[in-house]
Amino acid sequence: MIFSKIKEAFSGKIASIFKSNSQDIDEAIDQIEETLILADVGITTSTEVCDNLRKKLKKEDNITEEIVNNLLKQELISILNKQEYLDDEDVDKKVILVVGVNGVGKTTSIAKLSNIYKNMGKKVMLVAGDTFRAGAREQLQIWSEVAGVECICGADNADPASVIFDGSKQFIEKDYDVLICDTAGRLHNKKNLMDEIEKIKRTIDKNIETCSKEVLMVIDATTGQNAVEQAKAFYDKTSVDGIILTKLDSTAKGGVVFSIINELSIPIKYIGIGEKIEDIRKFEPKEFVEGII
């Protein structure tokens, strides 16, 4: 089961709450709220979900574990449906700027994205815009070979915007369909890095005027609420259009999904469920909730 660790954190603990027939409903909901918070749903979102749940349960004559689970599922799905990602994979030309701190699986996610578009028959180019991290360029080149797509690289410590400038020119001249740009991921809370990302965005906008563009942020689900703070830092500066949430199959902190959507109003586009190039799938709210409760 893909979401087994998250399911254990959710349904396993919620089931134990209702083993006692003398359980007061308010006390039970307080324990559910605690369970949600421990699963990194976040205090704000957990409180909202449980307040709504309490109101609905007050209307029930015979409260069972099944009724609670069904109502909880409804509340959680409602949270995830607040921000629907508008899919435009079938557009003729597209530029994707990928951001995120180091270590979250950004390079691997770029490879997975390139594989998705290549399998759709698109001509894909990658640009190694992370010129600061040692080995970042080589890592992206290796993945580009696995995916069978072209990769444009600059020298170590080269100006990232200049590398992406060169890549964007080739994107137009060689008539590529999809351009995916890597960016530096360290010092996410430092102004200079955010300014660099803004500079890259301006470079893309200037060179490629008529094209679908989006900024995707890669977040490691195992970092829990820290992931929300990372998203806030990038979103304030770059207007993130969507999230790629990695390692969702290997953490009990998957509740961060709800915080990201509910508190930041950023939709989750893809989830990573492994290290292979095909281990990525579109995020489906109902499927996710059904898989954890």
Backbone as numpy.savetxt, mean C-alpha at the origin, in Angstrom:
# Nx Ny Nz CAx CAy CAz Cx Cy Cz
-3.38 -20.35 4.00 -4.22 -19.16 4.00 -3.34 -17.91 4.00
-3.58 -16.99 3.07 -2.71 -15.82 2.89 -2.66 -14.95 4.13
-3.82 -14.70 4.74 -3.87 -13.75 5.85 -3.96 -14.46 7.20
-3.31 -15.60 7.34 -3.46 -16.42 8.54 -3.02 -15.71 9.81
-1.94 -14.94 9.75 -1.45 -14.26 10.96 -2.39 -13.13 11.39
-2.94 -12.42 10.40 -3.90 -11.36 10.74 -5.18 -12.00 11.26
-5.59 -13.11 10.66 -6.81 -13.78 11.08 -6.70 -14.24 12.54
-5.52 -14.74 12.90 -5.30 -15.18 14.28 -5.43 -14.01 15.25
-4.93 -12.84 14.82 -4.99 -11.66 15.67 -6.42 -11.14 15.81
-7.22 -11.35 14.77 -8.60 -10.86 14.79 -9.57 -11.91 15.33
-9.90 -12.87 14.49 -11.00 -13.79 14.81 -10.68 -14.69 15.99
-9.41 -15.09 16.15 -9.06 -15.95 17.26 -9.36 -15.30 18.60
-8.98 -14.03 18.75 -9.21 -13.32 20.00 -10.68 -12.94 20.18
-11.32 -12.57 19.07 -12.73 -12.19 19.15 -13.58 -13.39 19.56
-13.24 -14.58 19.06 -13.98 -15.79 19.41 -13.88 -16.06 20.91
-12.70 -15.82 21.49 -12.50 -16.09 22.91 -13.33 -15.14 23.79
-13.64 -13.97 23.25 -14.42 -12.99 24.02 -15.82 -13.52 24.33
-16.36 -14.34 23.44 -17.76 -14.79 23.57 -17.89 -16.20 24.14
-16.81 -16.71 24.72 -16.89 -18.04 25.34 -17.70 -17.99 26.63
-17.69 -16.83 27.26 -18.45 -16.68 28.50 -19.86 -16.18 28.20
-20.87 -16.94 28.63 -22.26 -16.55 28.38 -22.66 -15.32 29.20
-21.90 -15.05 30.26 -22.25 -13.92 31.12 -21.59 -12.62 30.67
-20.95 -12.69 29.52 -20.23 -11.51 29.02 -21.18 -10.34 28.76
-20.96 -9.24 29.42 -21.73 -8.03 29.18 -21.37 -7.49 27.80
-22.36 -7.03 27.01 -22.10 -6.62 25.64 -21.16 -5.42 25.57
-21.31 -4.47 26.49 -20.40 -3.32 26.48 -18.97 -3.74 26.80
-18.85 -4.68 27.73 -17.52 -5.20 28.07 -16.92 -5.95 26.88
-17.78 -6.70 26.20 -17.32 -7.45 25.02 -16.83 -6.50 23.93
-17.56 -5.44 23.68 -17.16 -4.48 22.65 -15.87 -3.77 23.04
-15.71 -3.50 24.33 -14.45 -2.90 24.79 -13.27 -3.83 24.49
-13.50 -5.13 24.65 -12.44 -6.10 24.36 -12.18 -6.21 22.86
-13.26 -6.09 22.07 -13.10 -6.09 20.61 -12.27 -4.88 20.18
-12.57 -3.74 20.80 -11.82 -2.52 20.48 -10.34 -2.69 20.82
-10.08 -3.30 21.95 -8.69 -3.56 22.34 -8.01 -4.49 21.34
-8.75 -5.49 20.87 -8.22 -6.43 19.87 -7.87 -5.71 18.58
-8.74 -4.81 18.14 -8.50 -4.06 16.92 -7.26 -3.18 17.07
-7.13 -2.53 18.20 -5.98 -1.65 18.43 -4.69 -2.45 18.43
-4.70 -3.62 19.09 -3.50 -4.47 19.13 -3.14 -5.00 17.75
-4.13 -5.08 16.86 -3.87 -5.52 15.48 -3.52 -4.35 14.58
-3.23 -3.19 15.21 -2.78 -1.98 14.51 -3.84 -1.35 13.62
-5.10 -1.52 13.99 -6.15 -0.79 13.28 -6.07 0.69 13.62
-5.51 0.99 14.78 -5.38 2.39 15.20 -6.50 2.79 16.14
-6.21 3.69 17.07 -7.19 4.08 18.08 -8.40 4.77 17.46
-8.16 5.73 16.58 -9.26 6.48 15.98 -10.22 5.58 15.22
-9.68 4.74 14.36 -10.51 3.86 13.54 -11.17 2.78 14.38
-10.44 2.22 15.34 -11.01 1.19 16.21 -12.20 1.73 17.00
-12.06 2.94 17.50 -13.15 3.57 18.25 -14.36 3.80 17.37
-14.13 4.27 16.17 -15.23 4.51 15.23 -15.98 3.22 14.91
-15.23 2.17 14.62 -15.83 0.87 14.29 -16.66 0.35 15.46
-16.10 0.41 16.67 -16.79 -0.15 17.84 -17.97 0.69 18.29
-17.91 1.98 18.11 -19.07 2.83 18.42 -20.25 2.46 17.53
-19.97 2.28 16.25 -21.03 1.87 15.30 -21.53 0.47 15.62
-20.60 -0.41 15.97 -20.97 -1.78 16.31 -21.87 -1.82 17.54
-21.53 -1.02 18.54 -22.34 -0.97 19.78 -23.77 -0.51 19.49
-23.91 0.50 18.65 -25.24 1.01 18.30 -26.08 -0.06 17.61
-25.47 -0.82 16.72 -26.21 -1.85 15.99 -26.57 -3.04 16.89
-25.65 -3.39 17.79 -25.91 -4.53 18.67 -26.99 -4.23 19.70
-27.15 -2.97 20.05 -28.19 -2.58 21.00 -29.58 -2.90 20.45
-29.68 -3.01 19.13 -30.96 -3.29 18.48 -31.23 -4.79 18.36
-30.24 -5.62 18.70 -30.40 -7.07 18.57 -30.94 -7.68 19.86
-31.89 -8.60 19.73 -32.47 -9.26 20.89 -31.58 -10.40 21.40
-31.06 -11.15 20.46 -30.24 -12.31 20.82 -28.85 -12.16 20.19
-27.90 -11.76 20.98 -26.56 -11.48 20.46 -25.71 -12.74 20.51
-25.26 -13.17 19.34 -24.39 -14.34 19.22 -23.07 -13.92 18.60
-22.11 -14.82 18.68 -20.80 -14.56 18.07 -20.95 -14.34 16.56
-21.84 -15.10 15.93 -22.05 -14.97 14.48 -22.59 -13.59 14.13
-23.55 -13.11 14.91 -24.13 -11.78 14.65 -23.06 -10.70 14.82
-22.27 -10.82 15.89 -21.20 -9.84 16.12 -20.20 -9.85 14.97
-19.79 -11.04 14.55 -18.83 -11.14 13.45 -19.37 -10.53 12.17
-20.64 -10.82 11.87 -21.24 -10.29 10.64 -21.32 -8.77 10.66
-21.71 -8.22 11.79 -21.81 -6.76 11.91 -20.42 -6.12 11.89
-19.45 -6.79 12.51 -18.08 -6.28 12.51 -17.51 -6.28 11.09
-17.80 -7.34 10.35 -17.37 -7.41 8.95 -17.96 -6.26 8.14
-19.24 -5.99 8.36 -19.90 -4.90 7.63 -19.22 -3.57 7.91
-18.89 -3.33 9.18 -18.24 -2.07 9.56 -16.85 -1.95 8.92
-16.10 -3.03 8.95 -14.74 -3.00 8.42 -14.73 -2.85 6.89
-15.65 -3.54 6.23 -15.75 -3.40 4.77 -16.16 -1.98 4.41
-17.06 -1.41 5.20 -17.50 -0.03 4.98 -16.32 0.94 5.07
-15.43 0.71 6.04 -14.22 1.54 6.18 -13.37 1.44 4.91
-13.14 0.22 4.45 -12.25 0.01 3.30 -12.86 0.52 2.00
-14.16 0.58 1.93 -14.83 1.05 0.72 -14.92 2.57 0.63
-14.43 3.25 1.67 -14.47 4.72 1.66 -13.62 5.31 0.54
-12.50 4.63 0.24 -11.59 5.14 -0.79 -11.38 4.07 -1.85
-12.08 4.20 -2.94 -11.96 3.23 -4.02 -10.89 3.69 -5.00
-9.98 2.77 -5.33 -8.94 3.12 -6.30 -9.52 3.01 -7.70
-9.40 4.09 -8.45 -9.90 4.10 -9.83 -8.84 3.53 -10.75
-9.11 2.36 -11.27 -8.13 1.63 -12.07 -8.05 2.21 -13.49
-6.82 2.50 -13.92 -6.63 2.99 -15.29 -5.49 2.23 -15.98
-5.39 0.94 -15.68 -4.31 0.13 -16.25 -4.39 0.03 -17.77
-5.56 0.25 -18.31 -5.72 0.06 -19.75 -5.44 1.33 -20.56
-4.95 2.40 -19.91 -4.63 3.61 -20.66 -3.45 3.35 -21.57
-3.36 4.15 -22.65 -2.29 3.93 -23.64 -0.91 4.26 -23.08
-0.80 5.37 -22.37 0.49 5.80 -21.83 0.35 6.09 -20.34
1.36 5.67 -19.57 1.27 5.87 -18.13 2.65 6.02 -17.50
2.73 6.97 -16.54 3.96 7.17 -15.77 3.65 6.94 -14.30
4.44 6.11 -13.65 4.25 5.80 -12.23 5.51 6.20 -11.47
5.34 7.06 -10.48 6.44 7.45 -9.59 6.26 6.66 -8.30
7.25 5.86 -7.94 7.16 4.99 -6.77 8.00 5.56 -5.63
7.37 5.80 -4.48 8.06 6.38 -3.33 7.94 5.46 -2.13
8.75 5.72 -1.10 8.70 4.92 0.12 10.07 4.87 0.76
10.10 4.62 2.06 11.37 4.57 2.77 12.11 3.29 2.43
13.41 3.27 2.70 14.22 2.08 2.41 13.76 0.89 3.23
13.83 -0.29 2.61 13.55 -1.52 3.33 12.11 -1.99 3.30
11.24 -1.26 2.60 9.82 -1.64 2.59 9.46 -2.58 1.43
10.42 -2.83 0.53 10.14 -3.67 -0.63 9.82 -2.87 -1.87
10.37 -1.66 -1.95 10.04 -0.77 -3.06 10.55 -1.31 -4.40
11.80 -1.74 -4.44 12.37 -2.24 -5.69 11.65 -3.50 -6.17
11.38 -4.40 -5.24 10.64 -5.61 -5.59 9.25 -5.28 -6.12
8.61 -4.31 -5.49 7.27 -3.91 -5.94 7.30 -3.31 -7.33
8.35 -2.55 -7.64 8.49 -1.99 -8.99 8.61 -3.12 -10.00
9.38 -4.14 -9.66 9.53 -5.29 -10.55 8.18 -5.98 -10.77
7.42 -6.12 -9.70 6.11 -6.77 -9.80 5.16 -5.95 -10.67
5.21 -4.62 -10.51 4.38 -3.75 -11.35 4.76 -3.90 -12.81
6.05 -3.90 -13.08 6.51 -4.01 -14.47 6.05 -5.32 -15.09
6.04 -6.38 -14.28 5.60 -7.68 -14.77 4.12 -7.68 -15.10
3.33 -6.99 -14.26 1.89 -6.88 -14.52 1.64 -6.23 -15.87
2.30 -5.09 -16.10 2.06 -4.35 -17.34 2.64 -5.07 -18.56
3.79 -5.73 -18.39 4.35 -6.48 -19.51 3.40 -7.61 -19.92
2.82 -8.28 -18.92 1.88 -9.37 -19.22 0.61 -8.87 -19.88
0.37 -7.55 -19.78 -0.78 -6.95 -20.46 -0.42 -6.55 -21.89
0.84 -6.82 -22.28 1.28 -6.49 -23.62 1.86 -5.09 -23.74
2.17 -4.45 -22.59 2.70 -3.10 -22.60 4.23 -3.12 -22.74
4.76 -2.08 -23.36 6.20 -1.89 -23.46 6.63 -1.04 -22.27
7.43 -1.64 -21.38 7.70 -1.04 -20.08 9.17 -0.62 -19.94
9.37 0.54 -19.33 10.71 1.02 -19.00 10.78 1.38 -17.52
11.88 0.97 -16.88 12.15 1.34 -15.50 13.26 2.38 -15.46
13.19 3.28 -14.48 14.25 4.27 -14.29 14.75 4.19 -12.85
16.06 3.98 -12.69 16.66 3.84 -11.37 16.94 5.22 -10.77
15.91 5.82 -10.22 16.02 7.17 -9.67 16.57 7.22 -8.26
16.76 6.06 -7.62 17.39 6.04 -6.30 18.89 5.91 -6.51
19.56 7.04 -6.60 20.99 7.05 -6.89 21.84 7.13 -5.63
21.19 7.17 -4.47 21.93 7.34 -3.21 22.20 6.03 -2.48
21.23 5.13 -2.48 21.40 3.88 -1.74 22.34 2.94 -2.48
23.34 2.44 -1.77 24.31 1.52 -2.38 23.61 0.27 -2.90
23.84 -0.04 -4.15 23.28 -1.24 -4.74 21.87 -1.10 -5.29
21.25 0.06 -5.10 19.87 0.23 -5.56 19.76 0.08 -7.08
20.70 0.69 -7.79 20.69 0.64 -9.25 20.86 -0.80 -9.73
21.85 -1.51 -9.14 22.12 -2.89 -9.55 20.93 -3.80 -9.24
20.31 -3.56 -8.11 19.16 -4.37 -7.72 18.01 -4.21 -8.71
17.76 -2.97 -9.13 16.67 -2.73 -10.08 17.01 -3.33 -11.44
18.29 -3.26 -11.83 18.70 -3.86 -13.10 18.47 -5.37 -13.11
18.79 -6.01 -12.00 18.58 -7.46 -11.91 17.10 -7.81 -12.05
16.26 -7.05 -11.36 14.82 -7.30 -11.43 14.28 -7.00 -12.83
14.84 -6.00 -13.49 14.37 -5.68 -14.85 14.66 -6.83 -15.81
15.79 -7.51 -15.57 16.13 -8.66 -16.40 15.18 -9.82 -16.13
14.81 -9.99 -14.86 13.84 -11.04 -14.50 12.50 -10.78 -15.18
12.10 -9.49 -15.18 10.82 -9.11 -15.77 10.89 -9.02 -17.29
12.10 -8.87 -17.81 12.26 -8.72 -19.25 11.87 -7.35 -19.76
12.24 -6.31 -18.99 11.96 -4.94 -19.39 13.25 -4.12 -19.34
13.23 -2.95 -19.98 14.43 -2.12 -20.02 14.55 -1.30 -18.73
15.81 -1.04 -18.34 16.07 -0.24 -17.15 17.10 0.84 -17.48
16.77 2.10 -17.20 17.67 3.23 -17.42 18.32 3.61 -16.10
19.64 3.67 -16.10 20.38 3.98 -14.87 21.33 5.15 -15.08
21.62 5.85 -14.01 22.63 6.90 -14.02 23.79 6.47 -13.15
24.74 7.35 -12.96 25.88 7.05 -12.11 25.49 7.13 -10.64
26.27 6.47 -9.78 26.03 6.57 -8.35 26.10 8.02 -7.91
25.16 8.40 -7.04 25.09 9.76 -6.50 24.78 10.84 -7.55
24.33 10.40 -8.71 23.91 11.37 -9.74 22.62 12.04 -9.29
22.33 13.19 -9.86 21.09 13.89 -9.54 19.91 13.03 -10.01
19.04 12.60 -9.09 17.93 11.71 -9.45 17.04 12.30 -10.54
16.77 13.61 -10.46 15.91 14.24 -11.45 16.52 14.18 -12.84
17.85 14.27 -12.92 18.51 14.22 -14.23 18.41 12.82 -14.83
18.51 11.79 -13.98 18.37 10.41 -14.46 16.96 10.18 -14.98
15.98 10.66 -14.25 14.58 10.51 -14.67 14.29 11.38 -15.89
14.97 12.51 -16.01 14.85 13.34 -17.21 15.28 12.54 -18.44
16.44 11.87 -18.34 16.93 11.05 -19.46 15.96 9.91 -19.76
15.44 9.29 -18.70 14.50 8.19 -18.90 13.22 8.64 -19.56
12.72 9.80 -19.17 11.48 10.31 -19.74 11.64 10.66 -21.21
12.84 11.14 -21.59 13.10 11.43 -23.00 13.07 10.15 -23.82
13.70 9.10 -23.30 13.71 7.82 -24.03 12.31 7.20 -24.06
11.56 7.43 -23.01 10.18 6.94 -22.95 9.38 7.47 -24.14
9.59 8.74 -24.45 8.87 9.37 -25.56 9.47 8.95 -26.90
10.81 9.04 -27.00 11.49 8.78 -28.28 11.31 7.33 -28.75
11.33 6.39 -27.81 11.23 4.98 -28.17 9.81 4.44 -28.04
8.88 5.34 -27.77 7.46 5.01 -27.75 7.11 3.89 -26.77
7.51 4.05 -25.53 7.14 3.11 -24.49 5.71 3.40 -24.02
5.11 2.38 -23.39 3.74 2.53 -22.89 3.70 2.90 -21.40
4.63 2.32 -20.63 4.63 2.52 -19.18 6.04 2.86 -18.70
6.13 3.93 -17.94 7.39 4.36 -17.33 7.23 4.28 -15.82
8.08 3.48 -15.16 8.02 3.32 -13.71 9.33 3.84 -13.12
9.23 4.86 -12.28 10.43 5.52 -11.75 10.63 5.21 -10.27
11.81 4.72 -9.95 12.20 4.52 -8.56 12.68 5.86 -7.99
12.57 6.02 -6.68 13.05 7.24 -6.03 13.80 6.88 -4.75
14.57 7.83 -4.23 15.29 7.61 -2.99 14.32 7.38 -1.84
14.73 6.55 -0.88 13.81 6.22 0.20 14.31 6.48 1.60
15.43 7.10 1.72 15.93 7.33 3.07 15.53 8.73 3.55
15.60 8.94 4.85 15.31 10.24 5.46 13.93 10.76 5.06
12.91 9.90 5.22 11.56 10.29 4.77 11.03 11.51 5.52
11.62 11.81 6.68 11.12 12.96 7.45 11.98 14.20 7.27
12.87 14.17 6.29 13.75 15.32 6.04 13.28 16.09 4.81
13.31 17.38 4.94 12.78 18.25 3.88 13.53 18.07 2.56
14.84 17.85 2.61 15.60 17.78 1.37 15.16 16.63 0.47
14.81 15.48 1.07 14.36 14.34 0.28 13.01 14.62 -0.34
12.10 15.22 0.42 10.78 15.54 -0.11 10.89 16.56 -1.24
11.79 17.50 -1.09 12.00 18.49 -2.16 12.53 17.81 -3.42
13.36 16.80 -3.25 13.90 16.05 -4.39 12.78 15.32 -5.13
11.85 14.75 -4.37 10.72 14.07 -5.00 9.85 15.05 -5.77
9.65 16.24 -5.19 8.89 17.27 -5.88 9.59 17.69 -7.17
10.90 17.77 -7.13 11.69 18.12 -8.31 11.52 17.07 -9.40
11.51 15.81 -8.99 11.32 14.71 -9.94 9.93 14.80 -10.58
8.93 15.10 -9.76 7.57 15.23 -10.30 7.49 16.36 -11.32
8.14 17.46 -11.04 8.13 18.58 -11.99 8.83 18.20 -13.29
9.91 17.43 -13.17 10.64 16.97 -14.35 9.75 16.11 -15.23
9.02 15.20 -14.62 8.11 14.33 -15.37 7.00 15.14 -16.01
6.41 16.05 -15.25 5.30 16.86 -15.77 5.75 17.72 -16.95
6.97 18.21 -16.89 7.48 19.08 -17.96 7.79 18.28 -19.22
8.38 17.10 -19.04 8.80 16.30 -20.20 7.68 15.48 -20.81
6.75 15.04 -19.98 5.67 14.17 -20.46 4.35 14.83 -20.07
3.82 15.61 -20.96 2.65 16.43 -20.63 1.33 15.65 -20.73
1.12 14.99 -21.84 -0.16 14.30 -22.06 -0.01 12.82 -21.76
-0.22 12.45 -20.51 -0.04 11.06 -20.10 -0.67 10.87 -18.73
-1.22 9.69 -18.48 -1.72 9.37 -17.16 -0.55 9.25 -16.19
-0.66 9.89 -15.03 0.43 9.87 -14.05 -0.12 9.56 -12.67
0.68 8.84 -11.90 0.29 8.57 -10.52 1.51 8.36 -9.64
1.33 8.63 -8.36 2.36 8.38 -7.35 1.87 7.23 -6.48
2.65 6.16 -6.44 2.33 5.02 -5.60 3.36 4.93 -4.48
2.89 4.77 -3.26 3.78 4.62 -2.12 3.81 3.18 -1.66
5.01 2.66 -1.44 5.17 1.29 -0.94 5.34 1.35 0.58
4.54 0.55 1.28 4.57 0.50 2.74 4.69 -0.94 3.20
5.51 -1.15 4.23 5.70 -2.47 4.82 4.64 -2.67 5.91
3.74 -3.62 5.71 2.64 -3.85 6.66 3.14 -4.27 8.04
4.33 -4.87 8.11 4.83 -5.36 9.40 5.22 -4.22 10.34
5.31 -3.00 9.84 5.66 -1.86 10.69 4.45 -1.26 11.40
3.26 -1.76 11.11 2.07 -1.32 11.82 1.81 0.17 11.71
1.57 0.81 12.86 1.21 2.23 12.86 2.35 3.13 12.39
3.58 2.65 12.45 4.69 3.43 11.88 4.49 3.65 10.39
3.83 2.70 9.74 3.54 2.83 8.31 2.61 4.01 8.05
1.69 4.24 8.98 0.77 5.37 8.83 1.54 6.68 8.91
2.49 6.75 9.83 3.30 7.96 9.97 4.15 8.19 8.72
4.68 7.13 8.13 5.44 7.26 6.89 4.55 7.79 5.77
3.35 7.23 5.68 2.42 7.66 4.65 2.06 9.13 4.80
1.86 9.57 6.05 1.54 10.97 6.30 2.66 11.88 5.79
3.91 11.51 6.07 5.05 12.33 5.69 5.13 12.48 4.17
4.93 11.39 3.45 4.98 11.45 1.99 3.75 12.13 1.41
2.58 11.81 1.97 1.33 12.33 1.43 1.27 13.85 1.52
1.81 14.41 2.60 1.79 15.85 2.77 2.58 16.56 1.68
3.58 15.88 1.13 4.46 16.52 0.15 4.19 16.07 -1.28
3.74 14.83 -1.46 3.70 14.30 -2.82 2.30 13.95 -3.33
1.27 14.10 -2.49 -0.09 13.75 -2.91 -0.15 12.33 -3.46
0.12 11.37 -2.60 0.13 9.95 -2.98 -1.24 9.54 -3.51
-1.24 8.85 -4.65 -2.51 8.43 -5.27 -2.96 7.05 -4.82
-2.01 6.23 -4.40 -2.36 4.88 -3.99 -1.23 4.22 -3.24
-1.54 3.12 -2.55 -0.58 2.41 -1.72 -0.35 1.00 -2.26
0.91 0.57 -2.21 1.25 -0.84 -2.38 1.68 -1.33 -1.00
0.92 -2.22 -0.40 1.19 -2.70 0.95 1.89 -4.05 0.87
3.16 -4.10 1.29 3.94 -5.33 1.17 3.89 -6.15 2.47
4.26 -7.43 2.34 4.41 -8.35 3.47 3.12 -8.52 4.28
1.99 -8.35 3.62 0.70 -8.48 4.31 0.41 -9.92 4.69
1.12 -10.84 4.04 0.92 -12.26 4.32 1.72 -12.74 5.52
2.62 -11.90 6.04 3.53 -12.37 7.09 3.48 -11.53 8.35
2.34 -10.88 8.61 2.24 -10.04 9.79 0.88 -10.14 10.46
0.87 -9.91 11.77 -0.38 -9.81 12.51 -0.82 -8.37 12.63
-0.06 -7.45 12.01 -0.34 -6.03 12.10 -1.09 -5.49 10.88
-1.76 -6.38 10.17 -2.44 -5.99 8.95 -3.58 -5.02 9.15
-3.95 -4.79 10.41 -5.01 -3.81 10.68 -4.65 -2.42 10.22
-3.37 -2.20 9.94 -2.94 -0.89 9.45 -3.65 -0.52 8.15
-4.14 -1.51 7.42 -4.92 -1.28 6.21 -6.07 -0.31 6.49
-6.75 -0.51 7.59 -7.92 0.30 7.92 -7.53 1.72 8.29
-6.42 1.89 9.01 -5.95 3.22 9.38 -5.57 4.04 8.16
-4.86 3.41 7.23 -4.39 4.12 6.04 -5.57 4.68 5.26
-6.57 3.85 5.05 -7.73 4.26 4.25 -8.62 5.24 5.01
-8.89 4.94 6.28 -9.84 5.74 7.04 -9.27 7.08 7.49
-8.02 7.09 7.92 -7.44 8.30 8.50 -6.68 9.16 7.50
-6.17 8.54 6.44 -5.40 9.29 5.46 -6.13 9.47 4.14
-7.22 8.73 3.95 -8.00 8.79 2.71 -7.16 8.47 1.48
-6.26 7.50 1.65 -5.45 7.02 0.52 -5.87 5.59 0.21
-6.28 5.31 -1.02 -6.69 3.94 -1.35 -5.49 2.99 -1.46
-5.71 1.73 -1.14 -4.69 0.70 -1.31 -4.95 0.02 -2.65
-3.95 0.07 -3.52 -4.11 -0.48 -4.86 -3.70 -1.95 -4.93
-2.51 -2.24 -4.42 -1.98 -3.60 -4.49 -1.50 -4.06 -3.12
-1.46 -5.38 -2.93 -0.84 -5.96 -1.74 0.22 -6.96 -2.20
1.34 -6.97 -1.49 2.40 -7.93 -1.77 2.23 -9.13 -0.86
2.34 -10.32 -1.43 2.10 -11.54 -0.65 3.23 -12.55 -0.82
4.42 -12.07 -1.10 5.57 -12.96 -1.28 6.70 -12.25 -1.99
7.79 -12.98 -2.21 8.99 -12.37 -2.80 9.12 -12.59 -4.30
8.33 -13.51 -4.86 8.42 -13.77 -6.29 7.78 -12.64 -7.09
8.17 -12.51 -8.34 7.73 -11.39 -9.16 6.22 -11.42 -9.40
5.62 -12.58 -9.30 4.17 -12.68 -9.50 3.39 -12.57 -8.19
4.07 -12.40 -7.07 3.40 -12.37 -5.76 2.86 -10.98 -5.43
1.90 -10.55 -6.21 1.23 -9.28 -6.01 -0.20 -9.41 -6.52
-1.12 -8.76 -5.84 -2.50 -8.82 -6.31 -3.22 -7.53 -5.97
-4.28 -7.27 -6.69 -5.09 -6.08 -6.39 -5.75 -6.26 -5.04
-5.88 -5.17 -4.33 -6.51 -5.20 -3.01 -8.02 -5.21 -3.16
-8.66 -6.22 -2.58 -10.11 -6.36 -2.62 -10.64 -6.29 -1.19
-11.31 -5.20 -0.80 -11.78 -5.01 0.57 -12.57 -6.18 1.15
-13.58 -6.65 0.43 -14.43 -7.73 0.95 -13.62 -9.00 1.13
-12.78 -9.31 0.17 -11.95 -10.52 0.25 -11.01 -10.44 1.46
-10.45 -9.25 1.70 -9.54 -9.08 2.81 -10.25 -9.30 4.15
-11.39 -8.65 4.32 -12.13 -8.77 5.58 -12.61 -10.20 5.79
-13.12 -10.83 4.74 -13.56 -12.23 4.86 -12.40 -13.14 5.22
-11.20 -12.75 4.82 -10.03 -13.57 5.07 -9.45 -13.45 6.47
-9.90 -12.42 7.21 -9.33 -12.22 8.56 -10.33 -12.43 9.68
-11.62 -12.53 9.34 -12.64 -12.75 10.39 -13.50 -13.98 10.03
